[in-house]
Each structure stands twice: as C-alpha cells, then as structure tokens.
Amino acid sequence: MHVAIIGNGISGVTAARFIRKLSDHQITIISSESEHFFSRTALMYIYMGHMRYEDTKPYEDWFWKKNRIDLLFDHVKRVDFEEKNLLMASGNHVKYDKLILAVGSKSNKFGWPGQDLDAVRGLYSLQDLEEMEKYSEGLRRAVIVGGGLIGIEMAEMFASREIPVTMVVREDYYWNNVLPNEESIIISNHIKEHHIDLRLGVNLQEILDDGNGRAAGIIIKETGEKIDCGFVGLTPGVSPNIDFLKDSGLELGRGIKVNEYMETSIPDVFAIGDCAERIEPVPGRRGIEAVWYTGRMMGETVAYNICGKRIAYDPGIWFNSAKFIDIEYQVYGTVLAHPPENHKSLFWQHDGGKISVRIVYDDNGGAVLGFNLLGVRYRHEVCEKWIKTGTHIEEVMEHLSLANFDPEFYKEYEQEILDLYNSQTGRDLKLKKKRSLSSVLRFLSN
C-alpha cells in the first residue's frame, strides 16, 4: 500500500514515522517548501543568528532513506480523488492508495490595498524567512500588522538587528482576545519597554506602493497617519492552506472537515494538523487548533488508523507555551480572556510587574480549571493532573509547591500566592509540601 503525505511539517512527518513503526507500507512525503523537515518554531533563531538552517532539522538527511520514507520536493497542483492521483507542478503524477493532507496554514490577508506588494510577508514558511532576510539590508523601519505570537516574534527579530519596529494592533492591549486583561497589560508594557512602537486599538487601511511594486509605508485607518517603512509583516493570524482543494468534492469549512479518526468526507483521505477542522470538537476546544503539539498528536493518531489500529483523536488538556521577548508564558487548561460567570480566578502579580500566576477554578464546586503563567515555570504533568481530576482549588493551593519547575535557587512565590488566596477568602491554608523531585514523583504516581 502506498501512503502519500502532502506536507512535511510536524503533522505529516509524525504520521510518516509512526506508519513506518507500525507497517511496511510505501511512504512518500511531498513538500514544495523545503526538501527536509525543519523546526518551524526555530525560524526566528535563524534570522537572529542563534542557529543555522541545518541546526533546525531534527533528523539527519540520511534518516529518511534509512527508514524507507521517500521525499519528493514538488508542488501538488491538483488532487484527483476519484483516480487517487496527484498532479504535480513538475508535470509528474503520483498515485496513492491512502492520502494524508497535512498542508498546514497560510498567513491571513483581508483584502487590504497593497497586501500583495513585494516586502509584504507573514512569518510561517521558510520562504517567508528568506523574504525577511532579503529586505532587511538597509531597512529603516518595519511595520507589523497584528499581535499574537507570530507578531511578537517578528518584532523581536527586527529589533535584534536594531531595525525600528512599529506594531499595529487592533485590540486595546496586546493579544487581549486571548490573554486576560492583566496579563495583556503586562506584555503590552513590556513590548514598549523594548523600544517597539506599539500602536493599540488601530487598524491597517492600506499598504503604500513605492512606485516599483514594493511596500513603502502604511496608512492607519482611524487617524489617516502615514508610517513610512520598507517592510510590512502581516501577522493577523493564519488560516488553513486549502485553496487548491476548493471545488474538488472534499467537504471543507474553514479547514478540511474530519471526524474523530481524522477521516475526511472522501474514503482513504485523511487530514491532520493546522488544515484539519474537527466536525465535532471536544467540548471546550476549537475545531481548528494550529499548534505544534496537536499536530504531532494528530499525526500519530492517523498513523494508527491507516495501519488498522482504529483509535479516536484525543487532544487531552489544552496547553501552550511561548516567549514574549524574554518573558516566558505557559497556559494549561481553560483560561479565557472573557470567561463565563462561574470561572473565578486568583491572580497574583509580583511587585516587579513581570511575573504573574493566574489559577482559574469553578466557582460552583471549586474544581481547578486552568493556569496562566508569566515568568514562572510550572510542571505540565502536575497541572494537568489537577485539571483532569477536578482537584479543588484549596487542595491545589496547599500543594502549589509541587507545580514549581523553576531551577534550584530561583525565588519561589507559592507562599505569597497562598497568602493572597487566604486574604481574599478569609481562609488560613498552609503549604503542606515543599518542592522536591521525590514528592512530585509520588504525587504523579498516586
């Protein structure tokens, strides 16, 4: 049986690796972005000089041949689902028995005048990075349209080369459609402190042409202000890269519709990763989740299903992590920017302003629901167990030291956080366990 995989990101590569572990099927990975799998999250470090491209490849180039996984550097122009045939840009055809669509995302564009000029790019693909590099020489200013994680990464990249940056963000504070208000304010202030010109509550009207087809500036919609620049980063989110599948007979929504087994509306065709949209998402989760770890999990799930070991996709407890310049961010479970009435939270912020902990719990029964962390590291396994088992907020508070994952000799804040909870509730809870690896292991094994 021949399994063709379109896309060599984390989803497609994980699927290929697990299919090989489980079977002797013929496997072909097709990509027009790069010849080999690389870590997409490391793109910024290539630009900043911290890594070389070859350092971002998790596997040596010989890995694929050794594991009998064929790599095809070509572009799929059209899929003939009836004939199970892929028409390539090279003019070649690839026949398949099973097809995995792992085609990822593309940067959003919303019809702005000038959005297709030269020196206007998102930051998703290797080609996007190459375009940033191409236009950085002599660049006097870059404008980034949109907040989010990609926007702050792009801002940090330009700032690392001392290129002035303006960020145009439609929200009142940075990413406050995702972050609760207090954390959003912390990060907004932090961005400004790093000499990034953060414009909040404003929208892009148009991108100006220098007369030769290259971006020369932007116009702010609300004020009419012109900002001169030689590069415009478009980072108002991403959307599934499915344009080539329209009118193909495949059921599409925002992404490619899939069931819990990652099966599409067409037999023997599967979709995983950023491009897959769950028909019936897990309660509390979105139909499309364009993050690294869910893509990896989908890749493993689809491999089992293709190899006859039928299992449903289970994303588990939501988590994510990132860096806002030099502030580390972690979220576990449900932490909403605009929570329902029964979601109560304890929010503690260090006097220095750059460290905070938010613990969300159900006001009706006390079960802990989520953790939001800035500048502090908590153990994934501990937080996940508390959320999964519906541990009461007061038990979590008493054992909070178990979650601390900061290195030894770092200042610990659990007592301050517990003191705040006691002062707000009138309770007199005590920390019952100090942090140690043995106590954490005992907790996780129970």
Number of C-alpha atoms within 10 A of each C-alpha: 11 15 21 25 27 25 25 27 25 26 29 32 23 21 29 31 18 17 24 18 14 15 14 12 17 17 23 20 27 26 23 14 16 17 15 21 22 20 14 16 13 16 24 19 15 17 20 15 11 10 14 14 14 13 14 17 15 12 13 11 13 8 11 16 10 9 13 16 19 16 18 18 16 19 18 21 13 15 18 12 17 10 10 15 17 22 16 16 13 11 11 10 13 16 15 22 14 17 24 28 21 31 24 28 20 18 19 14 16 7 10 11 14 19 20 15 19 19 23 24 23 27 24 18 18 15 14 18 18 14 18 23 13 10 15 18 10 8 15 14 21 28 26 26 23 25 27 18 16 22 24 21 22 27 24 22 22 23 18 13 14 13 18 18 24 19 25 25 24 19 16 16 24 29 24 22 16 14 20 18 17 17 27 19 17 19 22 21 15 18 20 12 10 11 13 20 16 20 20 17 13 18 18 19 18 17 26 22 18 13 8 9 13 19 23 24 21 25 17 17 13 11 10 11 11 14 16 17 21 23 28 28 24 24 26 22 19 19 18 23 19 19 8 11 15 11 9 13 12 15 15 19 13 14 22 27 24 25 18 18 21 28 22 25 15 13 11 16 22 25 31 35 30 27 27 34 26 26 16 13 16 14 7 9 14 12 18 22 18 20 14 17 17 23 27 19 20 28 28 22 24 30 26 20 18 24 16 10 12 13 14 15 20 14 16 12 16 17 20 13 14 15 14 18 15 11 16 16 19 20 21 23 23 22 22 17 16 13 13 9 9 13 20 17 20 16 18 19 18 13 8 7 14 18 19 22 24 21 23 25 25 19 14 10 12 18 22 28 27 25 24 26 22 24 18 21 16 21 15 15 13 20 25 20 14 20 22 15 11 16 18 17 24 18 16 21 21 17 19 24 22 24 19 21 18 14 9 9 6 9 9 16 19 20 15 13 22 24 18 15 20 16 11 10 9 9 12 10 14 14 16 13 13 14 17 13 11 9 14 19 12 9 13 12 7 5
